[in-house]
């Protein structure tokens, strides 16, 4: 892959360390720790409430992106959200 070779040849010296840190963060925190918390939470609240929280995840994502990132919801997003 010539693009990969070009990238590696021009990469800054800290790139391998940064990639390793990102991979560890993704593997340990995002995939392992978050899954443990999710399972523990589902056991604590019961299956019915856990399903409501799980099913409303896109709504929470939209609200948090509005609050923290300033994103807006267009007409198509509003229609999709209303179908929830």
Secondary structure as UniProt FT lines:
FT   HELIX           2..10
FT   TURN            13..14
FT   HELIX           15..24
FT   HELIX           25..33
FT   HELIX           34..45
FT   HELIX           47..55
FT   HELIX           57..69
FT   HELIX           75..82
//
